[in-house]
Amino acid sequence: MRAVGFEDFGGPEVLRVLELADPVAGEGEVLIRVHGAAVNPTDTMRRSGQVAEMIGMPRPFVVGMEFAGVVEALGPGDTGGLRPGDRVMGVLLPRGSHGAYSELIALPAGQLLRVPDGIDLLAAATLPMNGLTALASVEALDLPAGARIAVTGAAGMVGGYAIQLAKARGLEVLADAAPVDAELVATFGADLVLERGRGFVGAVRAQIPAGVEGLIDGAVLDEAVAPAVADGGAIVTL
């Protein structure tokens, strides 16, 4: 099979089309023909050598964490009721040449979900990692319905999903956005869209003087956003 990978760490120029042996589905595993794999910051960090666990792994390296594709074959044992031809999406942890930038990947059935009818596979490939990150962020805050949260980086993939998941839990959402993204962020369901940047914390406090109960820091502003959060509140940082 073909895969996009590299032998040495570096910039995008180190990526090459590689010829690798086809993977085989083991016990409880599913062989997937990949139709799309998203590019995430973690992938670029792995490629550049910033992720220590990559050092010492057998080469070549293939990265890519989230993907969508079609079931090609099933390994022995329980494969969760999946069948050849099923459209699926999932997340994997790259190790050596095992990454989503491949024509074929084999992994446990528990790391896969069916793609709903009517959803394009390329679009589905962008959901698992960002969606799970947003879900983990909202679940980590564990706020009751009616609580208020702020979301930075709200126009991004994680931020957009976080807003929608927070609203599904009955939370009130204050989100940041550049003027060009304000309408987009509002369509995600944000109750109030405030301009991003240095004035965001002050704008949150102007609306909620005591501060919000929770904040999801998709923009990775770190301690700069802490004053927006009420005493006893929580921040989830990415």
Sequence and secondary structure as in RCSB ss.txt:
>XXXX:A:sequence
MRAVGFEDFGGPEVLRVLELADPVAGEGEVLIRVHGAAVNPTDTMRRSGQVAEMIGMPRPFVVGMEFAGVVEALG
PGDTGGLRPGDRVMGVLLPRGSHGAYSELIALPAGQLLRVPDGIDLLAAATLPMNGLTALASVEALDLPAGARIA
VTGAAGMVGGYAIQLAKARGLEVLADAAPVDAELVATFGADLVLERGRGFVGAVRAQIPAGVEGLIDGAVLDEAV
APAVADGGAIVTL
>XXXX:A:secstr
 EEEEESS  SGGG EEEE       TTEEEEEEEEE   HHHHHHHHT SGGGTTS SSEE   EEEEEEEEE 
SS  TT  TT EEEEE   BTTBSSSBSEEEEEGGGEEE  TT  HHHHTTSHHHHHHHHHHHHHH   TT EEE
EESTTSHHHHHHHHHHHHTT EEEEEE GGGHHHHHHTT SEEEE STTHHHHHHHHSTT EEEEEETT  GGGG
GGGEEEEEEEEE 
